[in-house]
Amino acid sequence: MKGMQPEELLGRLLSAETTPHSRTRPPAGRDRSCDHWTGPVLLERAAYLRKMARAGEGSASDTIREFGGHSANLHVRVRNGPAEMHEDFALVFVVLEGRATLVAGGVLEKPRKAGPGEMTGAGIEGGSSHELRPGDVAHIAAGTPHQVLVAGEKAFSYLALKIREIEEQ
């Protein structure tokens, strides 16, 4: 995988099939019931995103795959992220490398609309702090303010699963 061009690597991560999943049997030799991303492939892509984050504004991300009500996204931060809140989506972070502090809960400071169902803010007042390390998994419920704080300029890489929450009746 070393020396592989970003487009080639991305091609390995993404499925070439763009049609919605159907209940019919997939073509012979092609099982679309499971997507599988190996640790080495994710870390190789994270290394590329790390370079982009350092050359840019301190973060870089890539949507690995979008599904009906959820998506898989790879993120790398070398600086603190903004405080944010997603009204309809829960997040599950799977830490790949580095360390960071996740602040969750509380109230967004100086909130502003960032997009449909999304808010950002200057910080979080009254949230709780959680140290994140490789292998950790964190779930952030929809409507919960959260912020990733990175110590120094060390890279923090994680897979974020963004999942539409359905109201219980």
N, C-alpha and C positions, 0 to 999 in steps of 0.2 A: 503494500500500500504506500510505502514511501515513494515520493516522486510522482504520486498520482495527482493529476490535475483536479481542481475543485469540482469541475463539472462531472468528471468521471466518478469521484467520490459521492457527489450528490446523487448521481444516477443510481449508485448502489443503494443509497438510502431510500430513494423514492421509487414508488411503483410506476411503471410505465402506463398502467391501466388507469384511466381517468373516469370510467363510467361507474355509476353507483353500484354497490354490491347487490347482487340479485340472489334470490333463493334457488336459482337453478344451479345445476352442477357446473363447476368451472371446467375450462378446457383441460384435456389430459395433461398431466405434469404441472399444472398451475393451480395450487390451492390458495385462494384469496381469503380463507377464513382466519389466517394468522399473519401478522406482520412481525418480523423479527429483526431487531437491530442489535448487533453485537457490541460489547464494550469497546473493543479495539476500533471499530468503525466510528462509534460515537466520539471516542477520544481523539481520533485522527481529525475528524471534522471540528471538534472543539479547539484543536491546535490552530487550525486555519482561522476560526472565529476569534481566537485570542489575539492573533496578529491584527485582525480588523479592529478589535476593541481598543488595542493599544494605539493604533494609528488614527482612531476616530474619537468618539466622545466617551469612551470608557466602557461600552458594552456593544455586543453584537449578538444576533440571534438568527436562527434559521428554522422555518417551519418544515419539519420532517414529513408530516402527513396530516391532512385534514380528513376527518371522518364526518358522519352526519351531525352528531351533537358534541363532538370533542375533537381535539387536535393534539399532536405531539410536537413540541418545539424544543430546540436545543439553544441554551443561553450561555454566554460567557460574560462575566463582569470583571473589570479590573478596578472599578470605582463604585461607590455607592449608587444604588438604583433609586429611582423616585419612589415616594410613597404612592400607592395606588390601591384601587378597589374595583372589583368587577361585580356588577350587580347580579348577573345571572349565571356566572361561571365559578365553579370551584377550581382550585389548582392543587395538583399533586407534584411536589418537587422531589426528584431523585438526584441526589448529589453525586457527581462523577469525580470531581477533583477540587482541591482547595478547601478553604474554610471561610465561613461568613456568619453573620448574625442575622437571623430573621426576626423582625419585629412584626407582631401580628396583633390585631384587636385594637381597641381604643378608637380614636377619632382622627380623621385626616385634618391636618393643619392647612389652612388656606386652600380649601378644595376648589378644583376647577374641572369642568367637563373636558375629557380627553377624546371622547368618541361615544358612539352609542353604548350605553350601559357601563361606561368606564369613567372613572374619576382619578385625578392625580392630586398630589398635594406637596407642600413643602416638607412635611414630616408627619409623624404620628404622635399624638399625645395620649398617654395612658395605655399603650400596648405592652405586651409581654415579650421578652427576648428569648430566643432559642438559638443555641450554637449549632451550626450545621457543619458536618464533616462527611468525607466520602462514605457512601453506602447508606447515609441517612435518608429517610423519606418523611416529608412533611405534607400534611393536608391543610389547605386553607379554604374554609367554607365561603360560598358566594356571599357577597356583601360585607366581607371582612377586610378592613384596611391592612395592608402589609407592605413591608419594605425590606430589601436585601442590603445589608451594610457589609462592605468588604474592607478588611484591615489592610492598610497600606495600598500598594499597587499589585498585590498578588492576585493571580487569576482564580476565579471561582466559576466552575462549570457545572451546569445541572440540566437535566431533562425536565421540562415542565409539561405536564398533561393538563390541558384546559378542558374541563368537563362541564357541560350545561347541567345545572341543577334543576330538578323537577320538583315542584311543590308537592308535598304530601297532602292527601285529602282525607 
